[in-house]
Amino acid sequence: MNRLLASLLLASQLALSVLLAAPAHAQQLQPIDRIAAVVDEDVILRSELDRAMINVQAQYAGREDQLPPRDVLEKQVLDRLVLVRLQVARARSTGVQVSDTEVDQAIAGIAAQNSVSPEQMAAQLARDGLSMAGFRDSIRDELLIQRLRQRFAQTQIRVTEAEVDAALASQAGAGGGVQYRLAHILVALPEGATPEQIATGQTKIDGVKALLDRGEMDFAAAAVRYSDSPNALEGGDLGWRSLDEIPATFAALVRQLQPGQIAGPVRGAGGFQLLQLIEVRDASQAPPETVTQFNARHILVRVSDTVSAEQAKARIDTIRARLAGGADFAALAAEVSEDANTSGQGGDLGWFSAGAFGPEFGAQLPALADNGISAPLRTSAGWHIVQRLGVRQGEGGDATRRAQVRETIGRRKLEDEWNRFVRELRGQAYVDVRLVGEDATAPAPTAPGSGD
């Protein structure tokens, strides 16, 4: 998969779908359809939680000692299910839609990545006790979340050319080619946290740090057990990042760490964090990086002072219907597209990296098959329909490098802002937990070193 933001978003969201939503080994379960949690006007059933627990435990086969006690793990898994449900509901309420064709294309892409046909994948799912209908529903939900993130990025995330220039200058200087593999533990604080909440969070993060300092638990296991971050069940792993992808709060600290060392606790936007440096590598010594490039064409209906977003959407829906009815894409682009630079060439955009035209545009491409046509998508220019024509691997030039840097800065900003948005979404929702472990009403586990 492409390392750029669009592809990472799709890959991470689909992975979460398989981890939490797919009913693994369903034939071995005899679920009692009790309510595990009420989420606004929706519910999460105990059977759904049980299936998600089985999937998480399967991910840790042979490493069960890294998992927290069952009641703590159930709380973490249920929290993830709640967040997925809230994001899907918000996506639907704001008009985000995913067509059956797009679900088919996403499933075909997943099958291709695993070197099997969709039919073979369906057979494998059946052998594992999975329903293809349930799998399709989970993929649809994750595509809805992806679209919601795209809209959020479009309206909330801006990367200036000055920021790109500064990042490139930093990379050209000392240590510019160094990348860091990091992990973190987050003790979250709500927006407008009270002094009591801040003190409780400080006590918990200090307890986790003391536990790590005493060598009673490794960092990954502590992240699984104590972190409030969405990646807690992955041991808090943040992957490889260059300094321009690391928040300024931590960048100076990371420079001073040796592999295995831990920085913090530090208070950031989301709460208190501990950061571990796992590995360091010099990316400048690596062979030239190949990037995934796409050949595609598009049709654009602009939004302007005289054409509202709703009017543009109605026009693009009509165009999409004509394409579904068999109209030739290039001929239709020449006839109706409002992109003066490409309409004369049938909408042809040539070869480009996924991030060249923004994350919401690029995110469509990995999920499409060659000659596949997207559903209408919104960018700052208006409403588009995209047809993918081909894909290849190639070396990136200066324009591609700037696009990559722009994406990494945007990814860092999006991560911070999206996490804040999801916390707000959770804080505003009505969530009534009914069943977690033996006592769903029990308080959260106490901090290590304080009696846990």
KAHU-V56028 format. One record per residue. N is the residue number from 1. NEAR is the number of other ideal C-beta (glycine too) atoms within 10 Angstrom. Layout:
BEGIN
[[N NEAR] [N NEAR]]
END
This chain:
BEGIN
[[1 14] [2 23] [3 18] [4 26] [5 28] [6 28] [7 21] [8 18] [9 23] [10 25] [11 16] [12 15] [13 19] [14 21] [15 13] [16 20] [17 22] [18 16] [19 19] [20 24] [21 22] [22 22] [23 23] [24 20] [25 13] [26 18] [27 10] [28 8] [29 14] [30 8] [31 14] [32 10] [33 10] [34 12] [35 13] [36 25] [37 23] [38 15] [39 21] [40 14] [41 7] [42 12] [43 16] [44 22] [45 17] [46 17] [47 17] [48 21] [49 21] [50 19] [51 25] [52 24] [53 17] [54 17] [55 18] [56 20] [57 15] [58 11] [59 12] [60 15] [61 7] [62 6] [63 12] [64 8] [65 8] [66 17] [67 18] [68 18] [69 12] [70 13] [71 14] [72 18] [73 20] [74 23] [75 19] [76 21] [77 24] [78 25] [79 18] [80 19] [81 21] [82 22] [83 21] [84 23] [85 20] [86 20] [87 23] [88 19] [89 17] [90 18] [91 21] [92 14] [93 9] [94 10] [95 9] [96 18] [97 13] [98 20] [99 15] [100 9] [101 14] [102 21] [103 17] [104 15] [105 22] [106 23] [107 19] [108 17] [109 19] [110 20] [111 17] [112 13] [113 12] [114 11] [115 7] [116 14] [117 12] [118 15] [119 9] [120 12] [121 19] [122 17] [123 13] [124 13] [125 17] [126 12] [127 8] [128 13] [129 15] [130 22] [131 14] [132 14] [133 8] [134 15] [135 21] [136 15] [137 15] [138 21] [139 24] [140 20] [141 22] [142 26] [143 27] [144 21] [145 23] [146 24] [147 23] [148 20] [149 23] [150 25] [151 16] [152 17] [153 23] [154 17] [155 10] [156 13] [157 20] [158 11] [159 18] [160 10] [161 9] [162 8] [163 16] [164 19] [165 12] [166 14] [167 22] [168 16] [169 10] [170 16] [171 18] [172 10] [173 8] [174 7] [175 13] [176 17] [177 14] [178 16] [179 18] [180 24] [181 16] [182 22] [183 23] [184 24] [185 30] [186 24] [187 25] [188 17] [189 21] [190 14] [191 10] [192 7] [193 14] [194 10] [195 7] [196 8] [197 14] [198 14] [199 11] [200 16] [201 22] [202 17] [203 16] [204 25] [205 23] [206 17] [207 19] [208 27] [209 19] [210 14] [211 19] [212 19] [213 9] [214 10] [215 7] [216 12] [217 18] [218 13] [219 22] [220 19] [221 18] [222 26] [223 26] [224 25] [225 22] [226 26] [227 25] [228 20] [229 20] [230 17] [231 18] [232 22] [233 23] [234 18] [235 22] [236 25] [237 15] [238 19] [239 15] [240 15] [241 18] [242 19] [243 19] [244 19] [245 21] [246 19] [247 16] [248 9] [249 14] [250 21] [251 16] [252 11] [253 16] [254 19] [255 13] [256 9] [257 18] [258 7] [259 11] [260 11] [261 12] [262 20] [263 18] [264 19] [265 20] [266 15] [267 16] [268 17] [269 14] [270 18] [271 22] [272 24] [273 25] [274 24] [275 27] [276 26] [277 20] [278 19] [279 11] [280 15] [281 13] [282 11] [283 13] [284 12] [285 7] [286 10] [287 6] [288 8] [289 12] [290 11] [291 22] [292 19] [293 21] [294 24] [295 17] [296 26] [297 23] [298 23] [299 29] [300 24] [301 24] [302 15] [303 19] [304 12] [305 5] [306 7] [307 15] [308 11] [309 12] [310 9] [311 14] [312 20] [313 17] [314 12] [315 18] [316 22] [317 14] [318 11] [319 21] [320 19] [321 10] [322 14] [323 16] [324 11] [325 7] [326 6] [327 15] [328 12] [329 21] [330 16] [331 11] [332 17] [333 25] [334 16] [335 14] [336 18] [337 24] [338 16] [339 20] [340 8] [341 10] [342 18] [343 20] [344 12] [345 15] [346 18] [347 26] [348 16] [349 20] [350 13] [351 14] [352 19] [353 23] [354 29] [355 27] [356 20] [357 20] [358 22] [359 25] [360 21] [361 26] [362 28] [363 26] [364 29] [365 25] [366 24] [367 24] [368 23] [369 13] [370 12] [371 10] [372 20] [373 20] [374 23] [375 18] [376 20] [377 19] [378 21] [379 17] [380 10] [381 16] [382 20] [383 25] [384 23] [385 25] [386 25] [387 24] [388 21] [389 17] [390 11] [391 18] [392 11] [393 9] [394 13] [395 11] [396 17] [397 10] [398 8] [399 11] [400 19] [401 16] [402 18] [403 23] [404 21] [405 23] [406 22] [407 27] [408 21] [409 21] [410 20] [411 23] [412 19] [413 17] [414 22] [415 15] [416 15] [417 15] [418 19] [419 16] [420 14] [421 17] [422 17] [423 19] [424 12] [425 15] [426 17] [427 11] [428 9] [429 15] [430 8] [431 17] [432 11] [433 19] [434 15] [435 19] [436 23] [437 14] [438 9] [439 9] [440 16] [441 8] [442 12] [443 6] [444 10] [445 17] [446 12] [447 21] [448 21] [449 16] [450 12] [451 8] [452 14]]
END
